[in-house]
Amino acid sequence: MLHALGLPHGGDRAIYARRVGSRDVQRVGDLIARRIEERIPAVYLTGETWFAGLPFHVDRRALIPRSPIAELIERRFSPWIDPARVRRILDIGTGSGCIAVACAKALPRARVDAVDISPEALEVAAINVRRHRLGRRVRLVRSDHFSALAGERYDIIVANPPYVGRREMSGLPPEYRHEPPIALAAGRDGLDSVRVILREAAAHLRPCGLLVVEVGNTETAVRRAFRRLPFLWLEFERGGGGVFLLTHEALDPGSCPAQRGGGQERGLCPPPPPPAAAGHVPVPGKRGGRKATG
Ligand SMILES: C[S@@+](CC[C@H](N)C(=O)[O-])C[C@H]1O[C@@H](n2cnc3c(N)ncnc32)[C@H](O)[C@@H]1O
């Protein structure tokens, strides 16, 4: 409604007392009608949304930003990595660029590579990189996962890849059909993209680096397919789940100098080491984090 009236989001409460003219009422009514009748997600109608407290341009070329990873970025990936030491971040499947931009804002000493296979999504990401004046620190790259990143290594690899299986795709509510299918569909079981990431991430992580991946409700399938990996499943204060975290050491035992007894050489390993056991762990939040469940 604020969008239709040309009023700022989160502005002065006094605007709620303003009288609205008949032309404005018509404009709001037209938007609501399109939302209901055409089942178009509201932010595709307004062209704007917020992620990690930052505004983003959105349109149908890219998925609507909604990943719970926003909360982890706002916490600067702490306590799993020392934020002050993070220099390079990779965002796989950047879409609108929301994760890449939010990472660059949260970690001002880091450079971010943001890759996507879709040229259309990269156009949207470019709008957002420009909007946030991050052209010097966020590099947009067209790449099928890691294919254009030979020899590159990162302190953090973060990904919200497609993870919807074939059967689930066919049952999605109409709203999802306005989003690019390539942003959602990931083969028969929804694991096509996650498999590539888990196979190739270790070769692109620096010692003591982190891999963070959203797999949504494909969590159970991921646990079954990769029984031997000690996933940490993150719990978020604002809800959402299906996000796992793996240390480089967990992906590639022996890769971390600190855990080999060599001390915290690059200082990337967090002061309290990451929990040893796999399970659910809370992202420490403003309220001190929720209780761990596993
Ligand atoms: C679920 S969307 C996530 C978009 C954005 N990161 C976000 O959180 O809103 C997945 C993204 O992965 C991209 N993608 C799909 N297959 C890919 C591949 N093989 N390599 C790189 N990116 C891919 C899609 O184009 C899409 O932008």
The ligand as a Tripos MOL2 file, in Angstrom:
@<TRIPOS>MOLECULE
LIG
   27    29     1     0     0
SMALL
NO_CHARGES

@<TRIPOS>ATOM
      1 C1         17.0770  -20.4570   -4.8200 C.3       1 LIG1
      2 S1         17.7480  -19.2640   -5.9340 S.3       1 LIG1
      3 C2         18.6730  -18.2520   -4.7950 C.3       1 LIG1
      4 C3         18.8280  -16.8360   -5.1990 C.3       1 LIG1
      5 C4         19.4480  -15.9390   -4.1000 C.3       1 LIG1
      6 N1         20.7350  -16.4230   -3.6820 N.3       1 LIG1
      7 C5         18.5400  -15.8370   -2.9190 C.2       1 LIG1
      8 O1         18.8480  -16.3740   -1.8410 O.co2     1 LIG1
      9 O2         17.4660  -15.2060   -3.0390 O.co2     1 LIG1
     10 C6         18.9650  -20.2460   -6.7430 C.3       1 LIG1
     11 C7         19.8370  -19.5220   -7.7490 C.3       1 LIG1
     12 O3         20.7790  -20.4710   -8.2640 O.3       1 LIG1
     13 C8         20.9460  -20.2480   -9.6500 C.3       1 LIG1
     14 N2         21.4320  -21.5020  -10.2540 N.ar      1 LIG1
     15 C9         20.7120  -22.5790  -10.6540 C.ar      1 LIG1
     16 N3         21.5220  -23.5310  -11.1530 N.ar      1 LIG1
     17 C10        22.8030  -23.0380  -11.0520 C.ar      1 LIG1
     18 C11        24.0750  -23.5490  -11.3930 C.ar      1 LIG1
     19 N4         24.2170  -24.7650  -11.9650 N.pl3     1 LIG1
     20 N5         25.1590  -22.7870  -11.1560 N.ar      1 LIG1
     21 C12        25.0330  -21.5450  -10.6020 C.ar      1 LIG1
     22 N6         23.8440  -21.0110  -10.2610 N.ar      1 LIG1
     23 C13        22.7480  -21.7470  -10.4700 C.ar      1 LIG1
     24 C14        19.5890  -19.7960  -10.1420 C.3       1 LIG1
     25 O4         19.6700  -19.0860  -11.3400 O.3       1 LIG1
     26 C15        19.1150  -18.9570   -8.9450 C.3       1 LIG1
     27 O5         19.4530  -17.6080   -9.1300 O.3       1 LIG1
@<TRIPOS>BOND
     1     1     2 1
     2     2     3 1
     3     2    10 1
     4     3     4 1
     5     4     5 1
     6     5     6 1
     7     5     7 1
     8     7     8 2
     9     7     9 1
    10    10    11 1
    11    11    12 1
    12    11    26 1
    13    12    13 1
    14    13    14 1
    15    13    24 1
    16    14    15 ar
    17    14    23 ar
    18    15    16 ar
    19    16    17 ar
    20    17    18 ar
    21    17    23 ar
    22    18    19 1
    23    18    20 ar
    24    20    21 ar
    25    21    22 ar
    26    22    23 ar
    27    24    25 1
    28    24    26 1
    29    26    27 1
@<TRIPOS>SUBSTRUCTURE
     1 LIG1         1 GROUP 0 **** ****
